[in-house]
Amino acid sequence: MPSITREEVAHLARLARIELSDDELDHLAPQLDQIITLVGQVSQVAADDIPPTSHALPLTNVMRADEIVPCLTPEQALSGAPAVEEQRFRVPRILEED
């Protein structure tokens, strides 16, 4: 299995918009290579007769059934809001527009 290079880690970091120092690249490259190697080993062990699972135990749906119930009018829902705009909660802007 080919190993992951420092340059490939730097490329992945650029794609993910993560700024990494030279020391971090040197530190992460062997770690990511080891992770990829171990995933490859697990893939070799996985048998075709074992179905893929996300949990060790089977899960059942524990949600209640949907029932139609009366809901609040917009006026009722917004009655306690500190600020309203066009039948919506008005909240302070936290992101600047580019």
N, C-alpha and C positions, 0 to 999 in steps of 0.2 A: 504494500500500500504506500503510495507516495506521501512524503511528509509535507506539512504546510510550512511555507517559507515566511520569513519576516516580511517580505514584500507583499505576500498575499494577505497577511494580517493587516498591514498598513492599508492595502486596498479595501479590505472589508471595513476597516475603521472609517475610511473616507466615505464609503457607501452609506454607513450608518451615521455619518456626521459626528463621529467620536474622535476627539483630538487625543492622540496618544504620544507620549514622549518616546525618545529612543530607548530609554530604560524599560518602559512599559512594553514596547514592541518586543524587545529582547526577552522579557519575562513571559509574555503571553504566547509567543509563537510555539515554544515547546509544550506549553499547557494545552493549547488548542490541538496540537498534533497528537498529544496523548489522548485527548477526548475523542478525536476522530478515530484513532486506532482502536480504542475500547468499544466504540459504537460498532465498528466493523467486526470485532470479535463477537459481540452480542448477536449481530445479524447472522453470523455463521452458525451460532448455536441454535437460533430460533428454528423450530421444526415446522414443517408445512401443515401438520395435523393439529397444531395448537393455534386457536383463533387469536387475533390481536385483541388485547383488552386495555381498558384505561383504569380499571379498578380490580383489586384482587377478589372482591366479593360482588355478586350481582346486585344491582341497584334497582329499586322500584320507584315509580313516580309517587312522591309524597305530597304533591300539590292537590289542593281541592279543585273540584270541578268549577268551571266558570259559570257564574250565574248573573243574569241581567238584573241589576238593582238600580233604583233611581240615583242619579248623581247630582252634584251641586250645579247650580247655574253659574255662569261666569261671574255674575255679580256677587253671589254667595262666596265663591271661592276666593275672590279678590277683596272681599270686604275688610279683611284684617291686614292687607298688604300696606306697607309704608308708602309705596309709590306704584302707580298703575299707568300703563301706556298701551292704548289700542287693545284693551281686554287681555293684557298680559302683565305679569310681574315686571316691574322696572327694576333692574339691578345695576350697580355701578360697573362701568367698563373696566376690565382688568387687562385687556390686551390692546396694544396700539395697532392701528391699521397701517399696513405698509403701502 
